[in-house]
Amino acid sequence: MIVIETTNQQKVKRINLKQLHKDLKRIFVCLDISSKKLSILLCDNAFIKKLNKKYFKKFSVTDVIAFPLADSFQPDYLGEVIVSVEEAVRIAKRLDCRWQDELNLYLIHGILHLIGYDDRTNLKRARMEKKQEELLKLKDKG
């Protein structure tokens, strides 16, 4: 069974958490992931900027941060994905797309990091982007 815990501490947009969980569970099935727990934190730019500074020594806003947290005590705990809804809205306006689609992209990106995908080289980034697009298309079919 897949367990998704979501904390919504942002006030930028109203989010249908029930639909969000349904979409994420479909993505987990497509990734052949079962019996895992995932924590999601939806925040604003100020909060994610503080995390980026604290954990990565970067003094800027980012869209998503993923912390893999599985260990020998909780092997089924995939980790935590922190997403700035405010950044999703800002980028969506710039790209002229739906902010919900941008938010889903960030969530998928974070989950892929948690299961071992990496985007630090061109080859790995291309592999990750291909998987993201595949999952986004699949999500849209549901």
Backbone as ProteinMPNN parsed JSONL, in Angstrom:
{"seq_chain_A": "MIVIETTNQQKVKRINLKQLHKDLKRIFVCLDISSKKLSILLCDNAFIKKLNKKYFKKFSVTDVIAFPLADSFQPDYLGEVIVSVEEAVRIAKRLDCRWQDELNLYLIHGILHLIGYDDRTNLKRARMEKKQEELLKLKDKG", "coords_chain_A": {"N_chain_A": [[0.832, -1.184, 0.0], [0.494, 2.206, -0.776], [1.404, 5.08, 0.912], [0.739, 8.42, 1.271], [1.666, 11.335, 2.713], [0.711, 14.596, 3.157], [1.624, 17.921, 3.695], [0.354, 21.057, 3.618], [1.519, 24.065, 3.574], [1.413, 26.441, 2.32], [-0.098, 29.437, 0.959], [-0.656, 30.276, -1.523], [-2.075, 29.051, -3.647], [-5.15, 27.216, -3.893], [-5.291, 23.774, -3.355], [-6.298, 20.667, -4.541], [-6.044, 18.134, -2.614], [-6.881, 15.496, -2.527], [-7.183, 14.781, -5.242], [-4.548, 15.214, -6.027], [-3.195, 13.21, -4.561], [-4.355, 10.955, -5.73], [-3.385, 11.18, -8.373], [-0.629, 10.957, -7.871], [-0.457, 8.372, -6.802], [-1.093, 6.872, -9.041], [1.159, 7.38, -10.548], [3.094, 6.152, -8.946], [2.337, 3.486, -9.294], [2.92, 3.175, -12.017], [5.649, 3.408, -11.891], [6.229, 1.089, -10.725], [6.255, 0.912, -7.948], [5.548, -0.075, -4.755], [4.098, -0.409, -1.493], [5.262, 1.763, -0.109], [6.1, 4.804, 1.622], [5.542, 8.252, 1.354], [6.372, 11.59, 1.964], [5.077, 14.799, 1.469], [5.673, 18.208, 1.154], [4.145, 21.182, 0.656], [4.975, 24.378, -0.161], [5.959, 27.895, 0.062], [7.967, 30.32, -1.79], [9.729, 31.662, -0.011], [10.092, 29.853, 2.099], [11.225, 27.537, 0.836], [13.52, 28.645, -0.123], [14.96, 29.141, 2.225], [15.446, 26.487, 3.027], [17.022, 25.63, 0.872], [19.252, 27.204, 1.229], [20.097, 26.371, 3.807], [20.596, 23.539, 3.548], [21.94, 23.176, 1.121], [23.599, 25.282, 0.67], [22.902, 27.27, -1.115], [21.754, 30.361, -2.178], [19.197, 30.948, -3.189], [15.892, 30.726, -4.642], [14.345, 27.61, -5.292], [12.687, 25.064, -7.221], [11.989, 22.439, -6.396], [12.87, 20.186, -3.795], [14.301, 17.176, -2.828], [14.468, 14.76, -0.328], [15.902, 11.804, 0.29], [14.94, 9.364, 2.547], [14.907, 6.752, 3.42], [15.928, 4.143, 5.532], [17.578, 1.652, 7.605], [15.804, 1.409, 9.69], [13.37, 2.335, 8.758], [12.684, 1.094, 6.069], [10.725, 1.254, 4.106], [10.123, 3.87, 3.829], [10.18, 6.251, 1.559], [10.909, 8.976, 1.318], [11.059, 12.591, 1.471], [9.447, 15.107, -0.38], [9.745, 18.38, -1.215], [8.025, 21.111, -2.365], [7.779, 24.188, -4.045], [4.946, 25.862, -4.401], [4.449, 28.439, -5.107], [6.599, 28.99, -6.813], [5.991, 27.231, -8.878], [3.674, 28.443, -9.866], [4.713, 30.903, -10.704], [6.603, 30.149, -12.709], [4.928, 28.784, -14.458], [3.331, 30.857, -15.445], [5.255, 32.248, -16.88], [5.917, 30.33, -18.802], [3.525, 30.021, -20.0], [1.66, 27.996, -19.272], [-0.372, 25.619, -17.434], [-0.433, 26.039, -13.916], [-0.821, 23.834, -12.31], [0.137, 21.75, -13.862], [2.839, 22.337, -13.898], [3.411, 22.075, -11.19], [2.912, 19.316, -10.878], [4.983, 18.331, -12.484], [7.212, 19.081, -10.916], [6.742, 17.526, -8.624], [6.919, 14.916, -9.692], [9.56, 14.997, -10.577], [10.913, 15.228, -8.115], [10.178, 12.769, -6.899], [11.372, 10.971, -8.674], [14.065, 11.533, -8.143], [14.156, 10.479, -5.56], [13.987, 7.761, -6.049], [16.328, 7.165, -7.235], [17.051, 8.413, -9.646], [19.091, 10.749, -11.413], [20.318, 13.992, -12.189], [22.716, 15.188, -12.799], [24.523, 14.992, -14.872], [24.658, 15.441, -18.45], [23.735, 13.169, -19.859], [22.438, 11.652, -17.858], [20.53, 13.532, -17.081], [19.022, 13.75, -19.429], [17.912, 11.184, -19.515], [16.367, 11.262, -17.195], [14.597, 13.369, -17.784], [13.22, 12.28, -19.932], [11.842, 10.204, -18.669], [10.263, 11.732, -16.934], [8.595, 13.093, -18.761], [7.25, 10.917, -19.87], [5.829, 10.001, -17.613], [4.267, 12.26, -17.044], [2.618, 12.377, -19.307], [1.24, 9.993, -18.987], [-0.09, 10.485, -16.574], [-1.82, 12.457, -17.433], [-3.572, 11.004, -18.986], [-5.176, 9.72, -17.194]], "CA_chain_A": [[0.0, 0.0, 0.0], [1.223, 3.46, -0.876], [0.919, 6.08, 1.848], [1.242, 9.758, 0.954], [1.312, 12.337, 3.713], [0.932, 15.927, 2.579], [1.466, 19.124, 4.505], [0.192, 22.207, 2.737], [1.738, 25.256, 4.398], [1.415, 27.631, 1.462], [-1.402, 30.069, 0.77], [-0.628, 30.851, -2.864], [-3.143, 28.44, -4.435], [-5.898, 26.099, -3.307], [-4.875, 22.525, -3.986], [-7.151, 19.516, -4.281], [-5.108, 17.1, -2.154], [-7.424, 14.183, -2.893], [-6.797, 14.563, -6.639], [-3.09, 15.138, -6.048], [-2.823, 11.87, -4.089], [-4.789, 10.001, -6.767], [-2.416, 11.281, -9.473], [0.668, 10.427, -7.42], [-0.56, 6.909, -6.665], [-1.021, 6.344, -10.409], [2.573, 7.472, -10.929], [3.791, 5.095, -8.212], [2.025, 2.218, -9.97], [3.676, 3.164, -13.275], [7.063, 3.215, -11.546], [6.286, -0.21, -10.074], [6.597, 1.138, -6.55], [4.442, -0.401, -3.853], [4.454, -0.473, -0.066], [6.168, 2.858, 0.227], [5.525, 5.997, 2.224], [6.119, 9.475, 0.828], [5.909, 12.831, 2.571], [5.125, 15.952, 0.57], [5.467, 19.513, 1.783], [3.854, 22.242, -0.305], [5.388, 25.604, 0.527], [6.153, 29.081, -0.766], [9.367, 30.566, -2.161], [10.543, 32.046, 1.146], [10.434, 28.649, 2.866], [12.135, 26.663, 0.097], [14.798, 29.36, -0.206], [15.647, 28.865, 3.491], [15.933, 25.099, 2.969], [18.09, 25.576, -0.124], [20.412, 27.813, 1.872], [20.529, 25.541, 4.932], [21.076, 22.205, 3.185], [22.748, 23.129, -0.1], [24.421, 26.505, 0.627], [22.487, 28.057, -2.27], [20.986, 31.486, -1.667], [18.168, 31.259, -4.177], [14.684, 29.906, -4.675], [14.362, 26.46, -6.191], [11.33, 24.556, -7.405], [11.745, 21.197, -5.65], [13.971, 19.557, -3.07], [13.94, 15.814, -2.425], [15.325, 14.167, 0.684], [15.68, 10.374, 0.472], [15.012, 9.124, 3.985], [14.836, 5.333, 3.753], [17.074, 3.615, 6.262], [17.314, 0.307, 8.105], [14.671, 1.457, 10.607], [12.167, 2.548, 7.962], [13.059, 0.836, 4.668], [9.626, 1.579, 3.196], [9.95, 5.315, 3.758], [10.896, 6.726, 0.381], [11.52, 10.256, 1.631], [10.219, 13.782, 1.473], [9.55, 16.002, -1.524], [9.31, 19.724, -0.858], [7.755, 21.817, -3.612], [7.287, 25.552, -3.945], [3.775, 26.131, -5.241], [4.645, 29.8, -5.611], [7.508, 28.907, -7.96], [5.234, 26.579, -9.957], [2.789, 29.46, -10.428], [5.554, 31.896, -11.391], [7.17, 29.56, -13.927], [3.813, 28.479, -15.369], [2.979, 32.116, -16.124], [6.315, 32.537, -17.852], [5.859, 29.33, -19.874], [2.153, 30.015, -20.496], [1.058, 26.674, -19.072], [-1.136, 25.524, -16.18], [0.428, 25.896, -12.743], [-0.977, 22.47, -11.808], [1.045, 20.9, -14.643], [4.192, 22.635, -13.418], [3.484, 21.451, -9.871], [3.043, 17.872, -11.099], [6.341, 18.107, -12.977], [8.12, 19.175, -9.771], [6.526, 16.354, -7.777], [7.49, 13.759, -10.388], [11.015, 15.175, -10.539], [11.35, 14.888, -6.769], [10.011, 11.326, -6.695], [12.425, 10.291, -9.446], [15.302, 11.644, -7.361], [14.076, 9.568, -4.422], [14.167, 6.36, -6.457], [17.66, 6.959, -7.801], [17.368, 9.177, -10.854], [20.081, 11.793, -11.183], [20.358, 14.923, -13.317], [23.97, 15.946, -12.704], [25.241, 14.967, -16.151], [23.732, 15.575, -19.587], [23.145, 11.87, -20.163], [21.49, 11.323, -16.788], [19.446, 14.508, -17.153], [18.177, 13.366, -20.561], [17.176, 9.983, -19.087], [15.376, 11.684, -16.214], [13.583, 14.172, -18.468], [12.412, 11.36, -20.725], [10.948, 9.524, -17.729], [9.302, 12.734, -16.485], [7.609, 13.301, -19.83], [6.465, 9.683, -19.942], [4.923, 9.977, -16.468], [3.305, 13.353, -17.202], [1.636, 11.956, -20.318], [0.453, 8.934, -18.376], [-0.935, 11.144, -15.596], [-2.862, 13.179, -18.164], [-4.538, 10.05, -19.527], [-6.061, 9.291, -16.095]], "C_chain_A": [[0.881, 1.254, 0.0], [0.58, 4.472, 0.071], [1.572, 7.412, 1.492], [0.728, 10.714, 2.02], [1.665, 13.704, 3.145], [0.685, 17.009, 3.617], [1.424, 20.299, 3.543], [0.332, 23.465, 3.582], [1.771, 26.534, 3.578], [-0.007, 28.159, 1.309], [-1.518, 30.709, -0.615], [-1.813, 30.357, -3.696], [-3.863, 27.383, -3.603], [-5.532, 24.841, -4.078], [-5.817, 21.412, -3.558], [-6.233, 18.345, -3.907], [-5.592, 15.701, -2.506], [-7.024, 13.832, -4.329], [-5.287, 14.41, -6.771], [-2.625, 13.748, -5.631], [-3.191, 10.798, -5.116], [-3.788, 9.992, -7.926], [-1.069, 10.671, -9.084], [0.642, 8.911, -7.275], [-0.492, 6.238, -8.039], [0.43, 6.344, -10.895], [3.385, 6.394, -10.227], [3.564, 3.742, -8.872], [2.838, 2.1, -11.257], [5.173, 2.955, -13.037], [7.293, 1.87, -10.865], [6.787, -0.084, -8.631], [5.363, 0.812, -5.711], [4.984, -0.437, -2.429], [5.492, 0.572, 0.315], [5.385, 4.006, 0.849], [6.284, 7.2, 1.688], [5.53, 10.649, 1.584], [6.087, 13.955, 1.562], [4.874, 17.204, 1.395], [5.285, 20.535, 0.673], [4.099, 23.565, 0.409], [5.453, 26.779, -0.438], [7.651, 29.286, -1.033], [10.251, 30.91, -0.97], [10.995, 30.81, 1.918], [11.445, 27.779, 2.128], [13.506, 27.317, -0.074], [15.618, 29.13, 1.07], [16.219, 27.452, 3.51], [17.116, 24.97, 2.013], [19.383, 26.147, 0.462], [20.98, 26.886, 2.953], [21.194, 24.237, 4.501], [22.021, 22.168, 1.993], [23.633, 24.354, -0.296], [24.152, 27.328, -0.626], [21.524, 29.125, -1.776], [19.906, 31.921, -2.65], [16.97, 30.33, -4.012], [14.938, 28.73, -5.604], [12.937, 25.929, -6.284], [11.019, 23.349, -6.527], [13.027, 20.737, -4.981], [13.476, 18.186, -2.635], [14.973, 15.287, -1.43], [15.009, 12.679, 0.781], [15.898, 10.03, 1.95], [14.869, 7.658, 4.375], [16.105, 4.939, 4.507], [16.7, 2.244, 6.814], [16.131, 0.273, 9.072], [13.344, 1.615, 9.876], [12.474, 2.329, 6.477], [11.962, 1.182, 3.66], [9.37, 3.076, 3.07], [10.814, 5.851, 2.636], [11.605, 8.046, 0.663], [10.509, 11.38, 1.588], [10.51, 14.618, 0.232], [8.949, 17.336, -1.107], [9.196, 20.524, -2.147], [7.246, 23.221, -3.318], [6.145, 25.755, -4.944], [3.91, 27.519, -5.866], [5.555, 29.794, -6.844], [6.818, 28.248, -9.15], [4.319, 27.587, -10.651], [3.589, 30.471, -11.246], [6.083, 31.362, -12.724], [6.064, 29.251, -14.941], [3.363, 29.73, -16.123], [3.993, 32.431, -17.215], [6.253, 31.594, -19.055], [4.476, 29.256, -20.535], [1.553, 28.608, -20.451], [0.3, 26.689, -17.744], [-0.191, 25.324, -14.996], [0.343, 24.485, -12.161], [-0.045, 21.506, -12.55], [2.487, 21.102, -14.19], [4.41, 22.006, -12.045], [3.665, 19.938, -9.994], [4.438, 17.513, -11.603], [7.329, 18.113, -11.807], [7.982, 17.96, -8.857], [7.135, 15.103, -8.4], [9.011, 13.825, -10.34], [11.564, 14.771, -9.166], [11.266, 13.398, -6.488], [11.083, 10.551, -7.456], [13.774, 10.388, -8.736], [15.297, 10.639, -6.213], [14.306, 8.112, -4.809], [15.453, 6.15, -7.253], [17.987, 7.689, -9.082], [18.245, 10.366, -10.489], [20.083, 12.711, -12.403], [21.63, 15.762, -13.315], [24.847, 15.867, -13.945], [24.21, 15.078, -17.271], [23.011, 14.272, -19.893], [22.094, 11.487, -19.114], [20.297, 12.259, -16.795], [18.484, 14.136, -18.287], [17.319, 12.145, -20.207], [16.047, 10.365, -18.122], [14.249, 12.479, -16.875], [12.67, 13.304, -19.317], [11.393, 10.645, -19.833], [9.884, 10.485, -17.207], [8.2, 12.926, -17.514], [6.683, 12.097, -19.965], [5.419, 9.658, -18.817], [3.883, 11.092, -16.549], [2.219, 12.981, -18.212], [0.697, 10.907, -19.745], [-0.537, 9.51, -17.361], [-2.102, 11.843, -16.284], [-3.93, 12.261, -18.744], [-5.578, 9.637, -18.483], [-7.131, 10.255, -15.873]], "O_chain_A": [[1.889, 1.322, 0.704], [-0.631, 4.69, 0.036], [2.796, 7.519, 1.42], [-0.478, 10.879, 2.204], [2.792, 13.931, 2.704], [-0.326, 17.007, 4.319], [2.345, 20.505, 2.754], [-0.623, 23.888, 4.233], [2.122, 27.596, 4.093], [-0.983, 27.434, 1.5], [-2.368, 31.569, -0.847], [-2.476, 31.147, -4.368], [-3.273, 26.744, -2.731], [-5.472, 24.849, -5.308], [-6.099, 21.236, -2.373], [-5.71, 17.654, -4.781], [-4.778, 14.813, -2.759], [-6.581, 12.716, -4.598], [-4.805, 13.576, -7.538], [-1.753, 13.168, -6.279], [-2.433, 9.854, -5.341], [-3.392, 8.929, -8.403], [-0.45, 9.957, -9.873], [1.624, 8.241, -7.596], [0.096, 5.166, -8.184], [0.866, 5.414, -11.573], [4.265, 5.785, -10.835], [4.493, 2.944, -8.997], [3.384, 1.036, -11.55], [5.872, 2.394, -13.881], [8.416, 1.548, -10.476], [7.621, -0.863, -8.169], [4.281, 1.353, -5.934], [6.194, -0.489, -2.212], [6.479, 0.272, 0.987], [4.183, 4.157, 0.633], [7.509, 7.178, 1.578], [4.322, 10.698, 1.82], [7.113, 14.05, 0.89], [3.97, 17.244, 2.23], [6.176, 20.727, -0.154], [3.505, 23.839, 1.452], [5.057, 26.674, -1.599], [8.487, 28.518, -0.557], [11.408, 30.492, -0.922], [12.147, 30.728, 2.344], [12.422, 27.329, 2.727], [14.524, 26.631, -0.157], [16.833, 28.944, 1.001], [17.347, 27.241, 3.957], [18.093, 24.283, 2.311], [20.471, 25.627, 0.214], [22.186, 26.647, 3.007], [22.242, 23.871, 5.033], [22.816, 21.238, 1.86], [24.336, 24.462, -1.3], [25.046, 28.0, -1.142], [20.584, 28.827, -1.039], [19.725, 33.111, -2.907], [17.035, 29.301, -3.339], [15.666, 28.853, -6.59], [12.077, 26.319, -5.494], [9.922, 23.241, -5.978], [14.121, 20.881, -5.526], [12.36, 18.053, -2.133], [16.18, 15.36, -1.66], [13.955, 12.313, 1.3], [16.93, 10.374, 2.526], [14.722, 7.355, 5.559], [17.209, 5.355, 4.156], [15.62, 1.732, 6.52], [15.518, -0.778, 9.258], [12.318, 1.095, 10.316], [12.518, 3.291, 5.71], [12.251, 1.382, 2.48], [8.51, 3.503, 2.301], [12.039, 5.897, 2.752], [12.766, 8.221, 0.292], [9.297, 11.173, 1.656], [11.664, 14.81, -0.152], [7.79, 17.41, -0.699], [10.146, 20.607, -2.925], [6.392, 23.418, -2.454], [6.354, 25.811, -6.156], [3.526, 27.734, -7.016], [5.301, 30.517, -7.808], [7.028, 28.65, -10.295], [4.203, 27.586, -11.876], [3.188, 30.846, -12.348], [6.016, 32.047, -13.744], [6.251, 29.436, -16.144], [3.048, 29.659, -17.312], [3.634, 32.827, -18.324], [6.504, 32.006, -20.188], [4.282, 28.523, -21.504], [1.021, 28.103, -21.44], [0.338, 27.682, -17.018], [0.744, 24.527, -15.073], [1.313, 23.991, -11.585], [0.494, 20.57, -11.959], [3.26, 20.148, -14.11], [5.481, 21.464, -11.773], [4.485, 19.35, -9.287], [5.007, 16.501, -11.192], [8.191, 17.238, -11.722], [8.979, 17.425, -8.372], [7.791, 14.321, -7.714], [9.671, 12.817, -10.09], [12.563, 14.056, -9.075], [12.183, 12.824, -5.9], [11.637, 9.583, -6.937], [14.541, 9.426, -8.73], [16.32, 10.017, -5.926], [14.768, 7.316, -3.991], [15.651, 5.101, -7.867], [19.114, 7.59, -9.566], [18.146, 10.915, -9.392], [19.872, 12.252, -13.526], [21.629, 16.906, -13.77], [25.823, 16.61, -14.054], [23.023, 14.835, -17.053], [21.809, 14.272, -20.157], [20.995, 11.052, -19.456], [19.17, 11.832, -16.542], [17.267, 14.202, -18.115], [16.141, 12.085, -20.56], [14.929, 9.86, -18.22], [13.077, 12.277, -16.557], [11.471, 13.569, -19.41], [10.227, 10.502, -20.201], [8.726, 10.098, -17.052], [7.016, 12.922, -17.178], [5.475, 12.249, -20.151], [4.257, 9.328, -19.055], [2.733, 10.888, -16.161], [1.038, 13.245, -17.986], [-0.507, 10.94, -19.997], [-1.687, 9.074, -17.296], [-3.229, 11.826, -15.788], [-5.063, 12.687, -18.97], [-6.7, 9.257, -18.82], [-7.966, 10.057, -14.99]]}, "name": "protein", "num_of_chains": 1, "seq": "MIVIETTNQQKVKRINLKQLHKDLKRIFVCLDISSKKLSILLCDNAFIKKLNKKYFKKFSVTDVIAFPLADSFQPDYLGEVIVSVEEAVRIAKRLDCRWQDELNLYLIHGILHLIGYDDRTNLKRARMEKKQEELLKLKDKG"}
